[in-house]
Amino acid sequence: MLAKNPAFTAVAVLTLALGIGATSAIFSAVYGVLLRPLPYPKPDQIVELREVSAQGQPMNFADPNFDDLRSQSRALAAVTEYGAGVESVSGGSEPRRTMVASVSRDFFSVMGVEPIMGRAFAAHDQHVGGVPVALLSYGYWKQY
């Protein structure tokens, strides 16, 4: 039947190709977003906690609340803080808008990474009124 009717054969092959291609694309997207493990040690033990405003909007922890969570938590092995945003960084000929992340001192140990050069944050780096400390990404360091 397929050899006698080339139009039917072309439609059948095209339908199979589209079906297999769509299935592969959907599986790849689902795997990339939902199934692939996070690139951190023990990714199944990493959770995200947020405070919620009276209007039901998620928000970052206030510093005193985060300190209480860190000191009083018995269910979590470690607690770290992460927030990202765009900031103006100056020091060159003109300020530049740069993507930055604010993290607490134990962020790198929780994520299982270490700086290529220098050191990670220490406890004294997070004291109020302390000297500001920054870690640069490799790409940012090479560019500037």
N, C-alpha and C positions, 0 to 999 in steps of 0.2 A: 504494500500500500504506500509506503513512504517513497519508494523509487518511482511509482506510477504518478504520484501527485507531488511535484516539487514545491508548490505553494504551501501545501499542508505541512510538508517537511520543514520548510523555512519557518513557518509559524510555530511549530512544535519546538524546534531547536531554540528559537528566539525566546519563547515562553520559559523553557527550562533555564536558559542562560540568565534571564532576568530574575527568575525565582531564586536560583542559586546565588546570584550576585547580591540580591537584596538580603537574603538570609545571612550571607557572610558579612555584609556591611553592618547589619543590626547586631550580630553576635560580636563583631569587633568593637562596636561602640559600647555595648553592655559590658564586655570584658574590661575595656579600658576605664570605664567609669565605676562599675560596681564590683566586678569579680577580682580584678588584679589586686594583689596585696600592696599595701603602702610600702614605700621604699625605706622603712625604718625597722629597727629591731623590735620584735614583738608587736607588730601593728595591730593585732587583735586586742591589745591591752591599752591602746590609746583612745581616749574619749575627749570630747569637747564639752565644756560646761559654759553656760552663759547666764547672766542675770537677765530678767525680763522686766521691762517697765510696766507701770500700771496700765498702759494702753496695749500691752502684749507684744511690744517690740523688743527684739533681742538687743542687748547692750553689753559693753565690756564691764568687767568687775571693777568696782571702786577699789582703790589700793587697800584700805583697811579691810574690806571684805575678802580680798584675795589673800592678804596676810593671815586672816582668821582661817580661811579654807586650808591654806598650806600648813598652818601649825596644828589644826585640830582634826584634819582628815585622818581617819584610820583605814578607810577602804581603798585609798589611792597610794601607790608606792611613791609617786613623785607628782608634784604639781608645778606647772610652768605657765608662763603667760606669753601670749603672742598677739600682736596687733599690727596691721599693715596700713599704709597710706602713702600719699604723695606729699613731699616736703620740699621746700626751697633749700638748696645747699649752696653756700657761698664760700669764697676763698680763692676763686680764680678771677678771671677778668669780669665775669658776670654770674649772677646766681643761676642755678639750673634746677628745674623741677625733677626730682628723683624719687623713685619708689623706695620706701624705707620700711623696715619692720622694727617694732619695739618689742623686745623680748626680756624675760626675767633671766636671772643669772644661771639657772640650771637648764635653760632651754636646749643647749647643745648636748649636754649629757643625756637628757631625756630622749632626744632625737637620735642619739648615737653617732654624732658627727663631731669632728674637731677641726679647728682652724688649720689651714696649710702653714701659715706663719703666725708668730705671736702666740697669744693665749686666748682662751675663752674668758667669759666674765667671771669675776670672783665675788664673794659675798660683799666685800667693802665697796665694790663698784655700784651697788644699788642703794647706798645710803643717801638720804636726803641731804642736799648740799655738797655731795661728793664731786670729784672731778669727772666731767663727762667722758665716757668711753664709747668707742664705736668699733665694730668689726666690719670690714669692707668685703664685698663679694670679689671674687677673683677678676671678673669682668670689669667691675668698677675700678678696681685697683690698677689694672692694666691700661684702662682708658684715661685715667687721670693721674 
